[in-house]
Amino acid sequence: MTRVASTNTLKVLVYSDDVHTREQVILALGRRPHPDLPEVEYVEVATEPVVIQQMDGGQIALAVLDGEAVPAGGMGIAKQLKDEIVDCPPVVVLTGRPQDAWLATWSRAEAAVPHPLDPIQLAEAVVSLLRSRVPA
């Protein structure tokens, strides 16, 4: 399992074509989603090519991808990332509704959180996945 080298900050990519969705994610998680984790630095992304570029760079600890984004949905991007990047960081997919969780499974995302976003549910998913990225 690949671990993030620096414990000073963790880079979390937040992808959505909707600026308000990106803001909701960032506000829900805050600068430090859990006291046991380092601070989080957010990389806001609105297009698929930039998601791929950022993820290929190797500095992202976790990605939150909006499954409802257009023209490229987060579930398709998650599937592509998991297929193409060795030791791909964990992915959380934001689904349109709870019933879409099975699609997130297809995408190989480690977690799915439905819209409307529940800050507690999102934080629980993100914290559990980030813990696997921080050296003990």
DAHUHU-V714215 format. One record per helix or strand of 2 or more residues. SS is the DSSP state (alpha for helix, beta for strand). FROM is the first residue (numbers start at 0). TO is the last residue. If there is no record, write none. Layout:
# DAHUHU-V714215
((SS/FROM/TO) (SS/FROM/TO))
This chain:
# DAHUHU-V714215
((beta/8/14) (alpha/18/28) (beta/38/44) (alpha/47/55) (beta/59/65) (alpha/73/83) (beta/89/94) (alpha/97/105) (beta/110/113) (alpha/118/130))
